[in-house]
Amino acid sequence: MPENAPWEYTLYIPNDVRAVTVARRTLRLILTMHGLIRLTDTAELLAAELVSNAVLHTKGSAALRVRWSAGVLRIGAWDADPEPPQPPGALHAMGEAEEGRGLALVKACADLWGWQPLSRQGNRGKYVWCELAAA
């Protein structure tokens, strides 16, 4: 499959901290199979932060969505909590803090990030996403 052909994967995950590791390993396999190994380290970090937030700060199932289109990799995590994520602080001001750095890391490492509320078949939630350009 050519690297420029668009594709998308969704991995549905339970509310379990082990899902973070499953998501990271699945993402690494997807990117390797599509010849995007150069994005893997950063993409894994971003996916781990997004999935961690979905699993640790909400109840219910979640999902990791990975999409490649027009030279841009979009990584997102859906969860069932409609509340917006806390705005990220400045990463340099967080020092050695062990919590609360997730979205600050996403903001620092991604080319673009954001979130949107979702409503589908009576279910509400949110989708937090980030993008990495291949160049």
MARKOL-631008 format. One record per residue: y, z, x of N, C-alpha, C, O in turn; residue number from 1. Coordinates in steps of 0.02 Angstrom, whole numbers, always signed. Layout:
REM MARKOL-631008
<guro <Y, Z, X>, <Y, Z, X>, <Y, Z, X>, <Y, Z, X>, NUM>;
...
REM end
This chain:
REM MARKOL-631008
<guro <-59, +0, +42>, <+0, +0, +0>, <+62, +0, +44>, <+67, +42, +89>, 1>;
<guro <+109, -46, +33>, <+169, -48, +74>, <+210, +16, +65>, <+211, +46, +11>, 2>;
<guro <+243, +37, +119>, <+282, +98, +118>, <+339, +95, +67>, <+360, +147, +42>, 3>;
<guro <+364, +36, +52>, <+420, +31, +6>, <+401, +26, -67>, <+444, +27, -111>, 4>;
<guro <+337, +23, -82>, <+315, +22, -152>, <+323, +92, -182>, <+301, +141, -152>, 5>;
<guro <+353, +98, -241>, <+362, +164, -271>, <+296, +195, -294>, <+250, +159, -315>, 6>;
<guro <+293, +261, -291>, <+235, +298, -316>, <+258, +368, -336>, <+312, +391, -317>, 7>;
<guro <+215, +402, -374>, <+229, +470, -396>, <+165, +508, -408>, <+116, +481, -433>, 8>;
<guro <+164, +572, -389>, <+108, +617, -400>, <+134, +681, -432>, <+190, +703, -418>, 9>;
<guro <+94, +711, -475>, <+109, +776, -504>, <+48, +820, -495>, <-8, +801, -513>, 10>;
<guro <+59, +880, -468>, <+7, +929, -459>, <+23, +989, -502>, <+73, +1024, -490>, 11>;
<guro <-18, +1002, -553>, <-8, +1060, -597>, <-40, +1120, -564>, <-97, +1117, -541>, 12>;
<guro <-4, +1175, -562>, <-27, +1234, -525>, <-22, +1297, -569>, <+22, +1301, -612>, 13>;
<guro <-67, +1344, -558>, <-64, +1407, -595>, <-11, +1453, -564>, <+14, +1440, -509>, 14>;
<guro <+6, +1505, -600>, <+53, +1554, -573>, <+14, +1600, -527>, <-8, +1655, -546>, 15>;
<guro <+6, +1578, -466>, <-35, +1612, -415>, <-5, +1595, -347>, <+8, +1536, -332>, 16>;
<guro <+7, +1645, -305>, <+39, +1633, -241>, <-2, +1585, -197>, <+26, +1553, -153>, 17>;
<guro <-67, +1581, -208>, <-109, +1534, -170>, <-91, +1461, -185>, <-107, +1416, -146>, 18>;
<guro <-57, +1450, -241>, <-37, +1383, -260>, <+12, +1353, -210>, <+16, +1292, -203>, 19>;
<guro <+49, +1395, -175>, <+97, +1370, -126>, <+60, +1334, -70>, <+80, +1279, -49>, 20>;
<guro <+7, +1363, -45>, <-34, +1332, +7>, <-66, +1268, -18>, <-68, +1218, +18>, 21>;
<guro <-92, +1270, -78>, <-123, +1210, -108>, <-71, +1154, -113>, <-86, +1097, -97>, 22>;
<guro <-11, +1170, -135>, <+42, +1120, -141>, <+61, +1091, -73>, <+68, +1030, -67>, 23>;
<guro <+68, +1133, -23>, <+86, +1109, +44>, <+33, +1062, +71>, <+49, +1009, +97>, 24>;
<guro <-30, +1081, +66>, <-84, +1040, +93>, <-91, +974, +54>, <-105, +922, +83>, 25>;
<guro <-82, +978, -11>, <-86, +917, -51>, <-29, +870, -32>, <-40, +810, -26>, 26>;
<guro <+31, +897, -24>, <+88, +856, -5>, <+76, +823, +64>, <+92, +764, +73>, 27>;
<guro <+50, +861, +111>, <+36, +833, +178>, <-13, +774, +172>, <-3, +723, +204>, 28>;
<guro <-64, +782, +132>, <-113, +728, +123>, <-81, +667, +91>, <-93, +610, +113>, 29>;
<guro <-41, +677, +40>, <-7, +621, +6>, <+36, +583, +55>, <+33, +522, +59>, 30>;
<guro <+78, +619, +93>, <+124, +586, +139>, <+86, +551, +195>, <+106, +497, +217>, 31>;
<guro <+33, +581, +219>, <-7, +550, +272>, <-38, +485, +246>, <-37, +434, +281>, 32>;
<guro <-67, +487, +187>, <-99, +428, +158>, <-50, +372, +145>, <-69, +313, +144>, 33>;
<guro <+14, +389, +134>, <+65, +338, +121>, <+105, +320, +183>, <+155, +285, +179>, 34>;
<guro <+83, +343, +241>, <+115, +324, +304>, <+183, +356, +314>, <+225, +329, +350>, 35>;
<guro <+194, +414, +283>, <+258, +448, +290>, <+252, +514, +328>, <+285, +563, +312>, 36>;
<guro <+209, +514, +379>, <+196, +575, +416>, <+259, +604, +448>, <+264, +664, +458>, 37>;
<guro <+308, +561, +464>, <+369, +585, +496>, <+410, +631, +451>, <+452, +670, +475>, 38>;
<guro <+398, +629, +385>, <+433, +672, +339>, <+395, +736, +322>, <+422, +780, +288>, 39>;
<guro <+334, +741, +347>, <+289, +794, +323>, <+314, +865, +337>, <+314, +906, +291>, 40>;
<guro <+335, +879, +398>, <+354, +948, +413>, <+411, +973, +369>, <+407, +1027, +339>, 41>;
<guro <+464, +934, +364>, <+521, +953, +322>, <+501, +954, +248>, <+520, +1000, +212>, 42>;
<guro <+463, +905, +227>, <+442, +901, +156>, <+399, +961, +138>, <+406, +989, +83>, 43>;
<guro <+354, +982, +183>, <+312, +1040, +169>, <+354, +1103, +162>, <+342, +1144, +117>, 44>;
<guro <+403, +1112, +205>, <+448, +1170, +200>, <+484, +1171, +133>, <+486, +1222, +99>, 45>;
<guro <+511, +1114, +115>, <+548, +1109, +52>, <+503, +1122, -9>, <+521, +1159, -54>, 46>;
<guro <+445, +1091, -9>, <+398, +1101, -64>, <+376, +1173, -69>, <+370, +1201, -124>, 47>;
<guro <+363, +1205, -12>, <+341, +1275, -12>, <+395, +1319, -43>, <+380, +1365, -81>, 48>;
<guro <+458, +1307, -26>, <+512, +1347, -54>, <+518, +1337, -129>, <+526, +1385, -167>, 49>;
<guro <+515, +1274, -151>, <+522, +1260, -223>, <+464, +1288, -263>, <+474, +1319, -315>, 50>;
<guro <+403, +1279, -238>, <+344, +1305, -273>, <+343, +1381, -271>, <+324, +1413, -320>, 51>;
<guro <+362, +1410, -215>, <+365, +1484, -210>, <+411, +1512, -264>, <+393, +1560, -298>, 52>;
<guro <+469, +1482, -271>, <+516, +1506, -322>, <+485, +1499, -391>, <+491, +1545, -432>, 53>;
<guro <+452, +1444, -405>, <+421, +1433, -471>, <+366, +1484, -484>, <+359, +1507, -541>, 54>;
<guro <+328, +1502, -433>, <+272, +1548, -442>, <+295, +1621, -441>, <+271, +1662, -482>, 55>;
<guro <+339, +1639, -396>, <+359, +1709, -388>, <+410, +1733, -439>, <+411, +1792, -456>, 56>;
<guro <+452, +1689, -463>, <+508, +1711, -505>, <+500, +1692, -578>, <+546, +1704, -618>, 57>;
<guro <+444, +1663, -597>, <+433, +1645, -667>, <+363, +1664, -688>, <+321, +1682, -646>, 58>;
<guro <+350, +1660, -752>, <+283, +1671, -778>, <+257, +1605, -805>, <+295, +1562, -826>, 59>;
<guro <+192, +1598, -802>, <+162, +1537, -829>, <+149, +1485, -775>, <+161, +1497, -715>, 60>;
<guro <+125, +1429, -796>, <+107, +1377, -749>, <+168, +1341, -723>, <+224, +1350, -747>, 61>;
<guro <+157, +1300, -672>, <+210, +1262, -640>, <+181, +1196, -618>, <+122, +1182, -627>, 62>;
<guro <+223, +1154, -588>, <+200, +1090, -563>, <+242, +1068, -504>, <+302, +1083, -501>, 63>;
<guro <+210, +1034, -458>, <+244, +1002, -402>, <+244, +927, -416>, <+191, +898, -431>, 64>;
<guro <+302, +896, -412>, <+306, +823, -421>, <+334, +794, -357>, <+383, +818, -329>, 65>;
<guro <+301, +740, -333>, <+321, +706, -273>, <+329, +632, -291>, <+283, +601, -318>, 66>;
<guro <+388, +605, -275>, <+401, +535, -293>, <+433, +499, -234>, <+478, +526, -202>, 67>;
<guro <+410, +439, -222>, <+439, +395, -170>, <+467, +334, -204>, <+432, +300, -242>, 68>;
<guro <+530, +318, -191>, <+561, +259, -220>, <+622, +241, -178>, <+663, +284, -162>, 69>;
<guro <+628, +177, -161>, <+686, +150, -125>, <+702, +189, -61>, <+760, +200, -45>, 70>;
<guro <+650, +209, -24>, <+661, +243, +39>, <+680, +315, +34>, <+703, +345, +83>, 71>;
<guro <+672, +345, -25>, <+690, +415, -36>, <+629, +452, -63>, <+596, +429, -110>, 72>;
<guro <+615, +510, -33>, <+562, +554, -57>, <+594, +609, -98>, <+637, +647, -74>, 73>;
<guro <+574, +615, -161>, <+598, +669, -204>, <+541, +718, -215>, <+485, +698, -234>, 74>;
<guro <+555, +781, -202>, <+507, +835, -210>, <+536, +882, -262>, <+594, +901, -257>, 75>;
<guro <+497, +900, -312>, <+523, +944, -364>, <+471, +992, -388>, <+411, +980, -384>, 76>;
<guro <+494, +1048, -415>, <+450, +1097, -445>, <+474, +1112, -516>, <+533, +1127, -527>, 77>;
<guro <+428, +1107, -562>, <+442, +1124, -632>, <+414, +1193, -645>, <+360, +1210, -620>, 78>;
<guro <+450, +1233, -684>, <+422, +1296, -709>, <+445, +1306, -780>, <+489, +1271, -805>, 79>;
<guro <+416, +1355, -814>, <+428, +1365, -885>, <+489, +1409, -901>, <+503, +1421, -959>, 80>;
<guro <+524, +1432, -851>, <+583, +1474, -861>, <+645, +1431, -866>, <+661, +1395, -818>, 81>;
<guro <+680, +1432, -922>, <+739, +1389, -929>, <+801, +1414, -892>, <+851, +1378, -888>, 82>;
<guro <+799, +1474, -866>, <+857, +1501, -831>, <+872, +1462, -768>, <+825, +1445, -731>, 83>;
<guro <+935, +1448, -754>, <+951, +1411, -693>, <+934, +1452, -631>, <+934, +1514, -633>, 84>;
<guro <+920, +1418, -576>, <+907, +1456, -514>, <+972, +1488, -489>, <+1027, +1464, -503>, 85>;
<guro <+964, +1542, -452>, <+1022, +1574, -422>, <+1053, +1526, -371>, <+1016, +1495, -332>, 86>;
<guro <+1118, +1518, -370>, <+1148, +1473, -320>, <+1132, +1497, -249>, <+1133, +1557, -235>, 87>;
<guro <+1118, +1450, -205>, <+1101, +1471, -136>, <+1162, +1496, -99>, <+1218, +1471, -107>, 88>;
<guro <+1150, +1548, -59>, <+1203, +1574, -16>, <+1204, +1534, +49>, <+1166, +1486, +58>, 89>;
<guro <+1248, +1554, +93>, <+1252, +1522, +159>, <+1194, +1546, +201>, <+1185, +1606, +210>, 90>;
<guro <+1156, +1500, +227>, <+1096, +1518, +266>, <+1114, +1560, +326>, <+1078, +1608, +342>, 91>;
<guro <+1167, +1544, +361>, <+1186, +1581, +421>, <+1206, +1653, +405>, <+1201, +1696, +449>, 92>;
<guro <+1227, +1668, +344>, <+1247, +1735, +325>, <+1188, +1779, +304>, <+1197, +1839, +293>, 93>;
<guro <+1129, +1750, +299>, <+1071, +1788, +275>, <+1033, +1823, +330>, <+991, +1866, +316>, 94>;
<guro <+1047, +1806, +392>, <+1016, +1841, +448>, <+940, +1840, +444>, <+909, +1787, +437>, 95>;
<guro <+911, +1898, +449>, <+838, +1906, +449>, <+809, +1923, +381>, <+753, +1947, +377>, 96>;
<guro <+847, +1913, +328>, <+823, +1929, +261>, <+757, +1894, +247>, <+748, +1836, +264>, 97>;
<guro <+711, +1930, +216>, <+645, +1902, +201>, <+643, +1871, +131>, <+595, +1836, +116>, 98>;
<guro <+692, +1884, +90>, <+694, +1856, +23>, <+762, +1826, +10>, <+812, +1844, +42>, 99>;
<guro <+765, +1779, -37>, <+827, +1750, -58>, <+852, +1692, -16>, <+908, +1669, -24>, 100>;
<guro <+810, +1669, +31>, <+832, +1614, +74>, <+805, +1546, +52>, <+825, +1495, +80>, 101>;
<guro <+762, +1544, +2>, <+728, +1483, -17>, <+774, +1425, -32>, <+769, +1372, +0>, 102>;
<guro <+819, +1433, -80>, <+863, +1377, -97>, <+915, +1364, -43>, <+940, +1309, -37>, 103>;
<guro <+932, +1415, -3>, <+977, +1404, +53>, <+943, +1358, +105>, <+975, +1315, +134>, 104>;
<guro <+877, +1368, +116>, <+840, +1323, +160>, <+836, +1253, +131>, <+844, +1203, +167>, 105>;
<guro <+825, +1248, +66>, <+823, +1183, +33>, <+890, +1147, +41>, <+892, +1089, +60>, 106>;
<guro <+943, +1183, +28>, <+1010, +1153, +35>, <+1024, +1131, +106>, <+1055, +1078, +117>, 107>;
<guro <+1001, +1171, +155>, <+1014, +1155, +225>, <+971, +1096, +251>, <+994, +1058, +293>, 108>;
<guro <+910, +1089, +226>, <+864, +1040, +253>, <+860, +974, +214>, <+841, +923, +242>, 109>;
<guro <+877, +976, +151>, <+872, +916, +109>, <+936, +875, +113>, <+990, +901, +128>, 110>;
<guro <+930, +811, +98>, <+989, +769, +94>, <+1028, +781, +30>, <+1089, +774, +28>, 111>;
<guro <+992, +801, -22>, <+1021, +813, -87>, <+975, +860, -125>, <+914, +856, -115>, 112>;
<guro <+1002, +903, -167>, <+959, +946, -208>, <+996, +960, -274>, <+1056, +950, -279>, 113>;
<guro <+958, +983, -323>, <+988, +1001, -386>, <+935, +1029, -433>, <+878, +1041, -414>, 114>;
<guro <+955, +1039, -494>, <+908, +1064, -545>, <+930, +1037, -613>, <+988, +1017, -622>, 115>;
<guro <+884, +1037, -659>, <+901, +1016, -727>, <+857, +1054, -776>, <+798, +1066, -762>, 116>;
<guro <+885, +1071, -834>, <+843, +1103, -886>, <+798, +1050, -916>, <+815, +991, -919>, 117>;
<guro <+740, +1072, -939>, <+692, +1026, -971>, <+670, +1055, -1037>, <+663, +1116, -1045>, 118>;
<guro <+659, +1012, -1084>, <+632, +1031, -1149>, <+584, +976, -1170>, <+603, +917, -1173>, 119>;
<guro <+522, +996, -1184>, <+472, +946, -1202>, <+422, +977, -1250>, <+393, +1029, -1236>, 120>;
<guro <+413, +946, -1306>, <+365, +968, -1357>, <+373, +1042, -1373>, <+324, +1078, -1380>, 121>;
<guro <+435, +1064, -1380>, <+449, +1133, -1396>, <+447, +1181, -1338>, <+465, +1239, -1346>, 122>;
<guro <+426, +1158, -1279>, <+424, +1200, -1220>, <+489, +1190, -1180>, <+515, +1135, -1174>, 123>;
<guro <+514, +1245, -1154>, <+574, +1241, -1114>, <+558, +1261, -1042>, <+510, +1297, -1029>, 124>;
<guro <+599, +1239, -997>, <+590, +1256, -927>, <+645, +1223, -886>, <+697, +1204, -912>, 125>;
<guro <+632, +1218, -821>, <+680, +1185, -776>, <+642, +1147, -722>, <+583, +1160, -709>, 126>;
<guro <+678, +1102, -691>, <+652, +1061, -637>, <+701, +1067, -580>, <+759, +1046, -586>, 127>;
<guro <+679, +1095, -524>, <+721, +1102, -464>, <+694, +1051, -414>, <+634, +1049, -401>, 128>;
<guro <+738, +1010, -387>, <+717, +954, -345>, <+760, +948, -283>, <+815, +976, -278>, 129>;
<guro <+734, +910, -235>, <+772, +893, -176>, <+749, +824, -152>, <+696, +800, -171>, 130>;
<guro <+790, +793, -110>, <+774, +726, -85>, <+781, +723, -9>, <+823, +755, +21>, 131>;
<guro <+737, +682, +20>, <+738, +666, +90>, <+739, +590, +97>, <+697, +556, +69>, 132>;
<guro <+787, +565, +134>, <+790, +493, +147>, <+745, +479, +207>, <+740, +520, +252>, 133>;
<guro <+712, +421, +207>, <+665, +404, +260>, <+700, +390, +326>, <+671, +400, +379>, 134>;
<guro <+762, +367, +325>, <+797, +349, +386>, <+816, +410, +427>, <+846, +403, +480>, 135>;
REM end
